[in-house]
Amino acid sequence: MPDPYRLFFIRHGETDWNAEGRLQGQQDIPINERGRFQAAEAGRKLGLIAPHAGDLPWRVSPLGRTRDTAERARRALGLDPSAYELDPILKEISFGDWEGRTWKEIRKALPEAAASRIANKWAYQPPAGESYAMLAERVRPFADSLVGDSVAVAHGGVARALLYLLCGVPAERVASAEIWQGRVLLFENGRYSWT
């Protein structure tokens, strides 16, 4: 039987590219004013469900939007904002050549590629990018290492990969799962819930 775990997962706060519907992937786009509020709000919510959050290991994607989110969440909890570990495994899915474009632009310029992705969002690999299936394999060592309580600050794609790996959400469903900003997604022993 696997070791028990609870992972308190925070998605980074909103960026201007999120608001515009642009694919960010691994581009280093900063959080905007709304995102800064969401980061602090996620920290406050984390404090309600995990008052011991300051004693837990925090693993954070190295992208600026996640580091800023983690630091603002930690400040909201009265913690040292810089006391976390960077984990490159938690970087967002790469959309390769599509990064910076909106889905509307991609559908217009590349209708066949867009249709292929819609038909199999989990397995589709954009040019020079990753599929969700590839992302899940990249994230698997992180998922396999979970034991006890910990905090992760990362991205929507990473959360989807964890829903698949930790909770068995089917690939065809998880690739389109809504991952909210400003909330905490709790993964606990094969189940998940939102706060």
ABEGO torsion letter per residue (X at the ends): XBBBBBBBBBBBBBBAAAAAGBBAEABBBBBBAAAAAAAAAAAAAAAAABAAAAABBBBBBABAAAAAAAAAAAAAAGBBAABBBBBAAABBBBAEAABGBBAAAAAAABAAAAAAAAABAAABBBBGBBBAAAAAAAAAAAAAABBEBBBBBBBAAAAAAAAAAAAGBBAAAAAABBBBBGBBBBBBGGBBBBX
